């Protein structure tokens, strides 16, 4: 499997905000990966929560696509 990782922020329907990395495999855009990849879950690696008090990081979290309210990929070109 090809590794094509991108950092993203995902906001769940519950309002919880998660930050982490996702392997988009052969997709070039995160939106294409979310909309077209056949899996019903997204695996978010090295996940942290916004406003987290402790420094713990989950190795990965499985998020059902139906629980995602919106997402924002980190565009490193824009931040440069």
N, CA, C and O atoms as a MOPAC input file, in Angstrom:
PM7 MOZYME 1SCF
protein

 N      0.84100 1    -1.17300 1     0.00000 1
 C      0.00000 1     0.00000 1     0.00000 1
 C      0.88900 1     1.24000 1     0.00000 1
 O      1.83300 1     1.33100 1     0.78400 1
 N      0.59300 1     2.16900 1    -0.85800 1
 C      1.34500 1     3.40700 1    -0.97200 1
 C      1.00500 1     4.33100 1     0.20300 1
 O     -0.16000 1     4.46600 1     0.57700 1
 N      2.02000 1     4.95800 1     0.77300 1
 C      1.80700 1     5.89400 1     1.88100 1
 C      1.77700 1     7.30900 1     1.31800 1
 O      2.74700 1     7.77000 1     0.71600 1
 N      0.67100 1     7.98100 1     1.51600 1
 C      0.47300 1     9.35300 1     1.06300 1
 C     -0.21100 1    10.08500 1     2.20600 1
 O     -1.42800 1    10.27100 1     2.19300 1
 N      0.57000 1    10.49900 1     3.19100 1
 C     -0.02900 1    11.03000 1     4.40300 1
 C     -0.23900 1    12.52900 1     4.33100 1
 O      0.51400 1    13.25600 1     3.68400 1
 N     -1.29600 1    12.97600 1     5.02100 1
 C     -1.65300 1    14.38900 1     5.09700 1
 C     -2.19400 1    14.67300 1     6.48700 1
 O     -2.91800 1    13.85200 1     7.05100 1
 N     -1.85200 1    15.82600 1     7.04400 1
 C     -2.39600 1    16.24600 1     8.34300 1
 C     -3.74700 1    16.90300 1     8.10600 1
 O     -3.90900 1    17.70900 1     7.18900 1
 N     -4.71600 1    16.54700 1     8.94900 1
 C     -6.07100 1    17.08300 1     8.80800 1
 C     -6.66900 1    17.38800 1    10.17900 1
 O     -6.22700 1    16.86900 1    11.20400 1
 N     -7.67900 1    18.24000 1    10.16400 1
 C     -8.53900 1    18.48300 1    11.31600 1
 C     -9.91400 1    17.98000 1    10.92500 1
 O    -10.43500 1    18.34200 1     9.87000 1
 N    -10.50600 1    17.14400 1    11.77300 1
 C    -11.84200 1    16.60900 1    11.51600 1
 C    -12.74300 1    17.03000 1    12.67300 1
 O    -12.41400 1    16.81400 1    13.83900 1
 N    -13.88600 1    17.63400 1    12.33700 1
 C    -14.87600 1    18.00400 1    13.33700 1
 C    -16.02700 1    17.02000 1    13.22400 1
 O    -16.61500 1    16.85200 1    12.15500 1
 N    -16.34100 1    16.37200 1    14.33800 1
 C    -17.40700 1    15.38100 1    14.36800 1
 C    -18.76100 1    16.05100 1    14.57300 1
 O    -18.82900 1    17.20700 1    14.99100 1
 N    -19.83300 1    15.32800 1    14.28100 1
 C    -21.19000 1    15.84100 1    14.49200 1
 C    -21.41800 1    16.24300 1    15.94400 1
 O    -22.24400 1    17.11400 1    16.22000 1
 N    -20.69900 1    15.62100 1    16.87400 1
 C    -20.82300 1    15.92700 1    18.30400 1
 C    -20.14700 1    17.24400 1    18.66900 1
 O    -20.33500 1    17.74500 1    19.77700 1
 N    -19.36000 1    17.81300 1    17.75000 1
 C    -18.63400 1    19.05000 1    18.00200 1
 C    -17.18700 1    18.81600 1    18.39000 1
 O    -16.40700 1    19.76500 1    18.45800 1
 N    -16.81200 1    17.56900 1    18.64700 1
 C    -15.43800 1    17.25200 1    19.01600 1
 C    -14.52000 1    17.45500 1    17.81100 1
 O    -14.86200 1    17.07900 1    16.69000 1
 N    -13.35600 1    18.05200 1    18.05100 1
 C    -12.37800 1    18.31900 1    16.99800 1
 C    -11.17000 1    17.42100 1    17.18700 1
 O    -10.57800 1    17.38200 1    18.26600 1
 N    -10.80500 1    16.69600 1    16.13100 1
 C     -9.66400 1    15.78800 1    16.15500 1
 C     -8.63500 1    16.24400 1    15.12500 1
 O     -8.98500 1    16.65000 1    14.01700 1
 N     -7.37700 1    16.17400 1    15.50100 1
 C     -6.27200 1    16.49500 1    14.59500 1
 C     -5.42600 1    15.24300 1    14.43000 1
 O     -5.21600 1    14.50000 1    15.38900 1
 N     -4.94100 1    15.00800 1    13.21700 1
 C     -4.10100 1    13.84400 1    13.00900 1
 C     -3.67300 1    13.71400 1    11.56900 1
 O     -3.79400 1    14.64900 1    10.77800 1
 N     -3.17000 1    12.54100 1    11.24200 1
 C     -2.69400 1    12.24500 1     9.89800 1
 C     -3.54900 1    11.15700 1     9.29000 1
 O     -4.04200 1    10.26900 1     9.98500 1
 N     -3.71600 1    11.23800 1     7.99600 1
 C     -4.48800 1    10.23700 1     7.27100 1
 C     -3.66900 1     9.77600 1     6.07200 1
 O     -2.96400 1    10.57500 1     5.45600 1
 N     -3.76100 1     8.49100 1     5.73800 1
 C     -3.10400 1     7.95900 1     4.55700 1
 C     -4.11600 1     7.98400 1     3.41800 1
 O     -5.07800 1     7.21600 1     3.41500 1
 N     -3.89600 1     8.86900 1     2.45300 1
 C     -4.83400 1     9.01700 1     1.33500 1
 C     -4.55000 1     8.04600 1     0.20600 1
 O     -5.24300 1     8.06900 1    -0.81100 1
 N     -3.54700 1     7.19100 1     0.36200 1
 C     -3.15500 1     6.19800 1    -0.63800 1
 C     -2.91700 1     6.84400 1    -1.99000 1
 O     -2.02700 1     7.68600 1    -2.10800 1
 N     -3.67800 1     6.48300 1    -3.01800 1
 C     -3.44800 1     6.99900 1    -4.37000 1
 C     -4.22000 1     8.27200 1    -4.67500 1
 O     -4.12100 1     8.79400 1    -5.78600 1
 N     -4.98200 1     8.78400 1    -3.72400 1
 C     -5.75400 1    10.00300 1    -3.95800 1
 C     -4.86800 1    11.23100 1    -3.77900 1
 O     -4.00300 1    11.25300 1    -2.90400 1
 N     -5.08200 1    12.24600 1    -4.60100 1
 C     -4.28100 1    13.46800 1    -4.48500 1
 C     -4.95600 1    14.51300 1    -3.61400 1
 O     -4.28900 1    15.39800 1    -3.07900 1
 N     -6.29200 1    14.42100 1    -3.46400 1
 C     -7.02600 1    15.38600 1    -2.63000 1
 C     -7.76700 1    14.64300 1    -1.52400 1
 O     -8.29400 1    13.55100 1    -1.73400 1
 N     -7.79900 1    15.25700 1    -0.34000 1
 C     -8.46800 1    14.64300 1     0.79800 1
 C     -9.96500 1    14.48300 1     0.53900 1
 O    -10.54800 1    13.46800 1     0.92200 1
 N    -10.58900 1    15.45800 1    -0.09700 1
 C    -12.02800 1    15.36000 1    -0.37600 1
 C    -12.33400 1    14.16800 1    -1.27900 1
 O    -13.34200 1    13.48900 1    -1.08000 1
 N    -11.48700 1    13.90600 1    -2.25900 1
 C    -11.67800 1    12.73800 1    -3.13100 1
 C    -11.56100 1    11.44500 1    -2.32700 1
 O    -12.32700 1    10.50500 1    -2.53700 1
 N    -10.59600 1    11.40400 1    -1.40400 1
 C    -10.41800 1    10.22700 1    -0.57300 1
 C    -11.67300 1     9.97400 1     0.26900 1
 O    -12.16800 1     8.84700 1     0.31200 1
 N    -12.18700 1    11.00100 1     0.93300 1
 C    -13.37200 1    10.85900 1     1.78900 1
 C    -14.58900 1    10.43200 1     0.97400 1
 O    -15.32500 1     9.53600 1     1.38800 1
 N    -14.80500 1    11.05500 1    -0.16700 1
 C    -16.01000 1    10.80800 1    -0.95500 1
 C    -15.95100 1     9.52300 1    -1.77900 1
 O    -16.98900 1     8.90200 1    -2.00800 1
 N    -14.77200 1     9.11200 1    -2.22800 1
 C    -14.68600 1     8.00600 1    -3.18000 1
 C    -14.11400 1     6.71000 1    -2.62700 1
 O    -14.32200 1     5.65200 1    -3.22200 1
 N    -13.40400 1     6.75900 1    -1.51500 1
 C    -12.83300 1     5.53100 1    -0.95800 1
 C    -13.97000 1     4.68600 1    -0.39500 1
 O    -14.84000 1     5.20000 1     0.30700 1
 N    -13.96300 1     3.38900 1    -0.70400 1
 C    -15.10400 1     2.51900 1    -0.39100 1
 C    -15.28200 1     2.21000 1     1.08800 1
 O    -16.36100 1     1.77100 1     1.48500 1
 N    -14.27100 1     2.41900 1     1.91500 1
 C    -14.39500 1     2.13200 1     3.34700 1
 C    -15.41800 1     3.05400 1     4.00300 1
 O    -15.59500 1     4.19600 1     3.57900 1
 N    -16.08600 1     2.55600 1     5.03000 1
 C    -17.08800 1     3.34400 1     5.74700 1
 C    -16.48800 1     4.11100 1     6.92300 1
 O    -17.17000 1     4.90200 1     7.57500 1
 N    -15.20000 1     3.86700 1     7.18600 1
 C    -14.49300 1     4.53000 1     8.28000 1
 C    -13.24500 1     5.22100 1     7.75000 1
 O    -12.69600 1     4.84500 1     6.71400 1
 N    -12.81400 1     6.23000 1     8.47800 1
 C    -11.55000 1     6.90300 1     8.21300 1
 C    -10.63000 1     6.57200 1     9.37300 1
 O    -11.04200 1     6.65700 1    10.53000 1
 N     -9.38400 1     6.19500 1     9.08100 1
 C     -8.41100 1     5.91200 1    10.12900 1
 C     -7.50800 1     7.13200 1    10.25900 1
 O     -6.77400 1     7.48600 1     9.33600 1
 N     -7.58100 1     7.77400 1    11.44000 1
 C     -6.79200 1     8.96900 1    11.72900 1
 C     -5.65000 1     8.57400 1    12.65400 1
 O     -5.88400 1     8.08400 1    13.75900 1
 N     -4.41000 1     8.78600 1    12.20500 1
 C     -3.21200 1     8.39900 1    12.95300 1
 C     -2.68800 1     9.55500 1    13.79500 1
 O     -2.92400 1    10.72200 1    13.48200 1
 N     -1.97000 1     9.21600 1    14.87500 1
 C     -1.34200 1    10.22100 1    15.74600 1
 C     -2.34700 1    11.31300 1    16.11900 1
 O     -2.10000 1    12.50600 1    15.94000 1
 N     -3.47000 1    10.86700 1    16.63500 1
 C     -4.61800 1    11.74100 1    16.85900 1
 C     -4.55400 1    12.46900 1    18.19000 1
 O     -4.24200 1    11.88600 1    19.22800 1
 N     -4.85900 1    13.75500 1    18.13200 1
 C     -5.02400 1    14.56900 1    19.33800 1
 C     -6.36900 1    15.28500 1    19.24400 1
 O     -6.93000 1    15.44200 1    18.16000 1
 N     -6.86900 1    15.71200 1    20.39200 1
 C     -8.10300 1    16.50400 1    20.43400 1
 C     -7.74500 1    17.95600 1    20.64500 1
 O     -6.75000 1    18.26400 1    21.30100 1
 N     -8.54800 1    18.85600 1    20.09400 1
 C     -8.36100 1    20.26900 1    20.38800 1
 C     -8.63300 1    20.51100 1    21.85800 1
 O     -9.49200 1    19.85900 1    22.45200 1
 N     -7.91100 1    21.43700 1    22.44200 1
 C     -8.06900 1    21.81900 1    23.85400 1
 C     -7.78900 1    20.64800 1    24.78700 1
 O     -8.38300 1    20.54600 1    25.86100 1
 N     -6.88800 1    19.76900 1    24.37700 1
 C     -6.54200 1    18.60400 1    25.17500 1
 C     -5.61800 1    19.04000 1    26.31400 1
 O     -4.62400 1    19.72700 1    26.08100 1
 N     -5.94700 1    18.64200 1    27.54100 1
 C     -5.14400 1    19.01100 1    28.69800 1
 C     -3.92600 1    18.10000 1    28.81600 1
 O     -2.82000 1    18.57900 1    29.06600 1
 N     -4.11500 1    16.80700 1    28.64200 1
 C     -2.98900 1    15.87300 1    28.74400 1
 C     -2.24400 1    15.83600 1    27.41800 1
 O     -2.75800 1    16.28100 1    26.39200 1
 N     -1.04900 1    15.31000 1    27.44700 1
 C     -0.23700 1    15.24300 1    26.23700 1
 C     -0.35900 1    13.92700 1    25.50400 1
 O      0.47700 1    13.63200 1    24.65000 1
 N     -1.37400 1    13.11700 1    25.80200 1
 C     -1.47300 1    11.80800 1    25.17400 1
 C     -1.91600 1    11.90900 1    23.71800 1
 O     -2.71200 1    12.76800 1    23.33800 1
 N     -1.37100 1    11.00700 1    22.92800 1
 C     -1.69400 1    10.94400 1    21.50100 1
 C     -2.11000 1     9.51300 1    21.19700 1
 O     -1.37900 1     8.57400 1    21.50900 1
 N     -3.28500 1     9.34100 1    20.58700 1
 C     -3.74300 1     8.00500 1    20.19700 1
 C     -2.99600 1     7.58600 1    18.93300 1
 O     -2.80200 1     8.39100 1    18.02200 1
 N     -2.57500 1     6.31200 1    18.88400 1
 C     -1.88700 1     5.83000 1    17.67800 1
 C     -2.79600 1     5.94100 1    16.46100 1
 O     -2.35700 1     6.36600 1    15.39300 1
 N     -4.05700 1     5.56100 1    16.62000 1
 C     -5.03700 1     5.78000 1    15.55600 1
 C     -6.44100 1     5.71500 1    16.12400 1
 O     -6.68600 1     5.10900 1    17.16700 1
 N     -7.35500 1     6.35600 1    15.41200 1
 C     -8.77100 1     6.37300 1    15.77200 1
 C     -9.55500 1     6.05600 1    14.50900 1
 O     -9.27900 1     6.62000 1    13.45100 1
 N    -10.53400 1     5.15400 1    14.61000 1
 C    -11.43200 1     4.87500 1    13.49000 1
 C    -12.65400 1     5.77100 1    13.62900 1
 O    -13.31800 1     5.76700 1    14.66500 1
 N    -12.94900 1     6.53400 1    12.59100 1
 C    -14.06900 1     7.47000 1    12.60900 1
 C    -15.04600 1     7.07200 1    11.51700 1
 O    -14.67400 1     7.05800 1    10.34300 1
 N    -16.29700 1     6.74500 1    11.87100 1
 C    -17.29100 1     6.47300 1    10.82900 1
 C    -17.51100 1     7.73800 1     9.98700 1
 O    -17.67700 1     8.83100 1    10.52800 1
 N    -17.51100 1     7.57600 1     8.67300 1
 C    -17.67300 1     8.73400 1     7.78600 1
 C    -18.95700 1     9.50700 1     8.07600 1
 O    -18.99600 1    10.72600 1     7.90600 1
 N    -20.00900 1     8.80900 1     8.51000 1
 C    -21.27500 1     9.47100 1     8.82000 1
 C    -21.20700 1    10.37700 1    10.03400 1
 O    -22.09200 1    11.20900 1    10.23000 1
 N    -20.17100 1    10.23100 1    10.85700 1
 C    -20.00900 1    11.06800 1    12.05100 1
 C    -19.18900 1    12.32600 1    11.79200 1
 O    -18.99700 1    13.13000 1    12.70400 1
 N    -18.70300 1    12.51100 1    10.57200 1
 C    -17.87500 1    13.67200 1    10.24700 1
 C    -18.77000 1    14.81400 1     9.80400 1
 O    -19.50900 1    14.69900 1     8.82700 1
 N    -18.69200 1    15.92100 1    10.53900 1
 C    -19.43500 1    17.12200 1    10.17700 1
 C    -18.70200 1    17.87900 1     9.07600 1
 O    -19.28600 1    18.20900 1     8.04400 1
 N    -17.41500 1    18.15200 1     9.30400 1
 C    -16.57700 1    18.73800 1     8.26400 1
 C    -15.11500 1    18.46800 1     8.56800 1
 O    -14.77200 1    18.00500 1     9.65500 1
 N    -14.26200 1    18.75900 1     7.60900 1
 C    -12.84200 1    18.48900 1     7.74500 1
 C    -12.07000 1    19.59400 1     7.05800 1
 O    -12.58000 1    20.28000 1     6.17200 1
 N    -10.82400 1    19.75000 1     7.48800 1
 C     -9.94800 1    20.74800 1     6.88200 1
 C     -8.54500 1    20.19100 1     6.81100 1
 O     -7.89600 1    20.00800 1     7.84100 1
 N     -8.06100 1    19.91600 1     5.59500 1
 C     -6.67800 1    19.45700 1     5.46200 1
 C     -5.71900 1    20.61900 1     5.72000 1
 O     -6.02400 1    21.76600 1     5.39300 1
 N     -4.56200 1    20.31900 1     6.30800 1
 C     -3.52200 1    21.32600 1     6.47900 1
 C     -2.81400 1    21.48300 1     5.15100 1
 O     -2.18700 1    20.54200 1     4.66500 1
 N     -2.90600 1    22.64800 1     4.56300 1
 C     -2.24700 1    22.91200 1     3.28900 1
 C     -0.89000 1    23.53400 1     3.58800 1
 O     -0.80000 1    24.72900 1     3.87000 1
 N      0.16000 1    22.73300 1     3.52900 1
 C      1.49100 1    23.22000 1     3.87700 1
 C      1.98100 1    24.30900 1     2.93400 1
 O      2.76500 1    25.16400 1     3.34500 1
 N      1.53900 1    24.29800 1     1.68200 1
 C      1.93800 1    25.33600 1     0.73500 1
 C      1.36900 1    26.69200 1     1.15100 1
 O      2.03200 1    27.72000 1     1.02000 1
 N      0.13500 1    26.68100 1     1.65300 1
 C     -0.52300 1    27.91400 1     2.06200 1
 C      0.16300 1    28.50900 1     3.28700 1
 O      0.23800 1    29.73100 1     3.41800 1
 N      0.67500 1    27.64700 1     4.20200 1
 C      1.29700 1    28.11400 1     5.43300 1
 C      2.76500 1    28.48800 1     5.25000 1
 O      3.38200 1    29.01700 1     6.17500 1
 N      3.32400 1    28.23000 1     4.09900 1
 C      4.75600 1    28.50600 1     3.87900 1
 C      5.00400 1    29.96600 1     3.60900 1
 O      6.14800 1    30.37100 1     3.40300 1

